[in-house]
Amino acid sequence: MSRITEAFKNKPIFMPYFPLGYPDLDTSIDVIEALAKNGADLIEVGLSFSDPLADGPVIQHATQIALEQGITVKKSLQAVAELRKRGVDIPLVLMGYYNPMLAYGLEKFVHDAVEAGVDGFIVPDLPMEEAEEFTSALGKLGGRYDGDALSPSYRDHPLIQMLAPTTPPERMEMIARNAKGFIYLVSVTGVTGERKSISEGLGELIARVREHASAPMCVGFGIGTPEQAKEVGKMADGVIVGTACVKAIGGSEQPVEAAKEFARSFREALREAAG
């Protein structure tokens, strides 16, 4: 059983996002370890890129600092390997944009990522219709990929698909039916960032996707407080928290301690959501 499948045994799960290299590489590794060991069920590990189109100003700022500090794809994968050496055993899903992966060499990137201990991939600028090269690279890890015959490596290290309120119904159904790992449901239109309240139509959106979903559903974008996470956790299988996590930890003089407290507070809220 894959780590991702295992993580969803106790729903709703808490999935924070944090970019490697922010505010520096060593601190980011310590922060992700602290999140993992204090309540996170799965972590969205950020690969920094100079043009992060889906991200709001807080995450853009953090990833820019990471780039200025010299973070690279290679260093990021080495950091994942270091986290595994430190005993971090929850799923780590890489969130990054397609260009750096192509520049690294796609098959080499997928191979090196899985070797380092990555459990899955989120690529916001890679729509499902254009993902064949990526899924083919995943398939080659375990043998072959012919569109239907998914190798164990692809099943165990999935390319996570994103859905949004603006996704057309037919496309939403297709993505939901074919999703592997989990579905990343964007709760609002626009870029990442905290919102004052949960979208009014979120419950209806979740219900529509659930009609067709073959995988658990996690909601991200706009969730900034434990109270909001609790509200979403009553409807979804998991809650993704990015901007609030980066802001709370990056703005602290003691980022590791801030990470511990952040994870504990959201974990407690989601326990309450589970009843």
C-alpha positions as a printed Julia matrix, in Angstrom:
275×3 Matrix{Float64}:
   0.0    0.0     0.0
   1.38   3.44   -0.94
   2.06   6.09    1.69
  -0.64   8.3     0.16
  -3.28   5.57    0.42
  -2.19   4.89    3.99
  -2.49   8.58    4.92
  -6.17   8.7     3.99
  -7.12   5.98    6.46
  -7.71   8.72    9.04
  -9.7   11.49    7.37
  -9.8   14.42    7.11
  -6.05  14.77    6.62
  -3.96  17.91    7.16
  -1.67  18.82    4.26
   0.5   21.92    4.69
   2.59  23.39    1.88
   6.11  24.7     2.38
   8.79  25.55   -0.2
  12.27  24.09    0.07
  14.95  26.77    0.36
  12.89  29.29    2.36
  14.15  31.19    4.26
  17.21  29.03    3.58
  17.69  25.38    2.72
  18.65  24.05    6.16
  15.81  25.87    7.89
  13.26  24.65    5.34
  14.3   21.04    5.94
  13.95  21.56    9.7
  10.53  23.18    9.19
   9.18  20.37    7.01
  10.45  17.81    9.52
   8.68  19.73   12.31
   5.42  19.85   10.34
   5.67  16.12    9.63
   6.29  15.16   13.24
   3.68  17.44   14.81
   0.46  16.73   13.0
   0.8   16.87    9.21
  -0.51  13.77    7.46
   0.94  14.63    4.05
   3.14  17.56    3.0
   3.09  19.47   -0.27
   6.79  20.24   -0.75
   7.39  23.27   -2.94
   9.88  23.41   -5.82
  10.69  27.06   -6.43
  10.25  28.59   -9.89
  10.73  32.14  -11.18
   7.22  32.37  -12.67
   4.78  30.61  -10.3
   1.51  31.5   -12.03
  -0.85  29.77   -9.59
   0.67  31.3    -6.47
  -0.25  34.48   -4.65
   2.18  37.13   -3.33
   3.15  35.36   -0.08
   4.28  32.15   -1.79
   5.79  34.05   -4.73
   7.89  36.06   -2.26
   9.02  32.93   -0.42
  10.0   31.06   -3.57
  11.86  34.12   -4.88
  13.91  34.21   -1.69
  14.58  30.48   -2.06
  15.87  31.06   -5.59
  18.05  33.94   -4.42
  19.44  31.61   -1.74
  20.48  29.21   -4.5
  17.82  26.49   -4.35
  17.77  24.15   -7.34
  15.8   21.06   -8.32
  18.8   18.89   -7.48
  19.2   20.44   -4.02
  15.46  20.07   -3.45
  15.57  16.34   -4.2
  18.59  15.96   -1.93
  16.56  17.7     0.78
  13.74  15.16    0.38
  16.29  12.36    0.77
  17.58  14.06    3.93
  14.04  14.23    5.35
  13.67  10.48    4.78
  16.98   9.89    6.57
  15.61  11.87    9.52
  12.7    9.49    9.84
  10.0   11.51    8.08
   7.71   8.73    6.88
   4.52  10.55    5.85
   3.82  11.17    2.15
   5.81  13.99    0.54
   4.27  15.3    -2.68
   6.33  17.65   -4.84
   4.5   20.76   -6.04
   6.29  22.5    -8.88
   6.03  23.89  -12.37
   6.84  22.01  -15.54
   9.75  24.02  -16.98
  12.32  23.19  -14.26
  11.4   19.51  -14.54
  11.93  19.57  -18.3
  15.22  21.46  -17.88
  16.41  18.81  -15.42
  15.41  16.06  -17.86
  11.95  14.64  -17.3
  12.77  10.94  -16.98
  15.78  11.71  -14.82
  13.69  14.06  -12.67
  10.98  11.47  -12.07
  13.54   8.74  -11.36
  15.62  10.89   -8.99
  12.52  12.2    -7.2
  11.17   8.72   -6.52
  14.61   7.52   -5.46
  14.8   10.44   -3.01
  11.49   9.44   -1.43
   8.87  11.52   -3.23
   5.37   9.99   -3.22
   3.62  12.05   -5.9
   3.63  15.18   -8.02
   1.49  18.28   -8.4
   2.21  20.3   -11.55
  -0.27  23.22  -11.8
   0.68  24.2   -15.36
   0.42  20.65  -16.77
  -3.18  19.85  -17.75
  -4.22  16.2   -17.9
  -4.56  16.38  -21.69
  -0.85  17.24  -22.0
   0.52  14.95  -19.3
   1.31  11.87  -21.37
   5.07  12.52  -21.4
   5.09  12.86  -17.61
   2.98   9.78  -16.95
   5.05   7.86  -19.48
   8.2    8.78  -17.52
   6.49   7.51  -14.36
   5.46   4.32  -16.1
   9.03   3.58  -17.15
  10.02   3.33  -13.51
   8.13   0.08  -13.24
   8.18  -1.17  -16.8
   5.74   0.18  -19.35
   2.9    2.62  -19.67
   0.4    2.25  -22.5
  -2.38   4.53  -21.38
  -4.48   1.93  -19.6
  -1.97  -0.51  -18.16
  -0.58   1.62  -15.35
   2.63   0.33  -13.84
   2.84   0.02  -10.05
   5.21   2.99  -10.02
   2.61   5.23  -11.58
  -0.07   4.09   -9.18
   2.23   4.53   -6.2
   3.73   7.86   -7.31
   0.8    9.6    -9.0
   0.53  12.85  -10.87
  -2.15  14.62   -8.84
  -4.81  16.41  -10.88
  -6.36  19.75   -9.94
 -10.0   20.76  -10.3
 -11.46  24.26   -9.91
 -14.92  25.84   -9.75
 -14.41  26.92  -13.37
 -13.65  23.41  -14.67
 -16.32  22.47  -17.27
 -18.6   19.6   -16.12
 -17.44  17.07  -18.72
 -13.79  17.72  -17.98
 -14.45  17.64  -14.24
 -16.06  14.22  -14.59
 -13.19  12.89  -16.69
 -10.51  14.12  -14.28
 -12.42  12.89  -11.2
 -12.97   9.43  -12.66
  -9.3    9.01  -13.62
  -7.68  10.64  -10.59
  -4.85   8.81   -8.83
  -3.65   9.46   -5.29
  -6.11  12.23   -4.49
  -7.93  15.08   -6.19
  -6.67  18.61   -5.49
  -9.85  20.68   -5.42
  -9.24  24.42   -5.75
 -11.93  26.06   -3.62
 -11.89  29.46   -5.32
 -10.92  31.02   -8.61
  -7.65  32.94   -8.7
  -4.25  32.38   -7.11
  -3.3   30.93   -3.73
  -3.87  33.04   -0.65
  -5.9   33.34    2.52
  -9.55  34.36    2.3
 -11.8   35.82    5.01
 -14.34  33.04    4.63
 -14.93  29.74    2.89
 -16.54  29.94   -0.53
 -20.33  29.68   -0.25
 -20.53  27.18   -3.1
 -17.81  24.86   -1.79
 -20.18  22.22   -0.41
 -22.02  22.03   -3.7
 -18.73  21.83   -5.63
 -17.49  18.98   -3.43
 -20.77  17.12   -3.91
 -20.54  17.47   -7.7
 -17.01  16.09   -7.79
 -17.85  13.25   -5.4
 -20.43  11.94   -7.88
 -17.57  10.88  -10.13
 -14.5   10.73   -7.87
 -12.44   7.57   -7.74
  -9.96   9.04   -5.24
 -10.06  11.07   -2.01
 -10.6   14.82   -2.34
  -8.48  17.53   -0.69
  -9.44  21.19   -0.74
  -6.88  23.98   -1.07
  -6.59  27.7    -1.84
  -8.03  30.18    0.64
  -7.9   28.16    3.88
  -6.07  30.25    6.47
  -7.25  29.35    9.98
  -7.89  26.19   11.99
 -11.56  27.18   12.15
 -11.8   27.31    8.37
  -9.94  24.0     8.14
 -12.43  22.44   10.54
 -15.33  23.72    8.42
 -13.82  22.31    5.2
 -12.74  19.1     6.94
 -16.37  18.24    7.63
 -16.99  18.14    3.87
 -13.7   17.0     2.3
 -11.19  14.18    2.83
  -8.35  16.6     3.45
  -7.38  20.24    3.81
  -4.42  21.9     2.07
  -2.95  25.0     3.74
  -0.23  26.92    1.9
  -0.16  30.7     2.23
  -1.07  30.75    5.93
   1.6   28.14    6.63
   4.33  30.02    4.76
   3.31  33.32    6.36
   3.19  31.99    9.93
   6.53  30.21    9.69
   8.4   32.66    7.47
   7.38  35.58    9.65
   8.62  33.98   12.86
  12.0   34.46   14.53
  11.76  30.78   15.51
  10.44  29.11   12.35
  10.77  25.53   13.6
   8.79  26.26   16.75
   6.23  28.12   14.65
   5.93  25.07   12.39
   5.3   22.79   15.36
   2.56  25.04   16.73
   0.99  25.54   13.3
   0.78  21.8    12.66
  -0.63  21.07   16.11
  -3.35  23.7    15.85
  -4.6   22.49   12.46
  -4.33  18.83   13.47
  -6.5   19.5    16.52
  -9.1   21.35   14.42
  -9.35  18.46   11.98
  -9.7   15.96   14.8
 -12.74  17.96   15.89
 -14.03  17.92   12.31
 -13.78  14.14   12.3
 -15.99  14.06   15.4
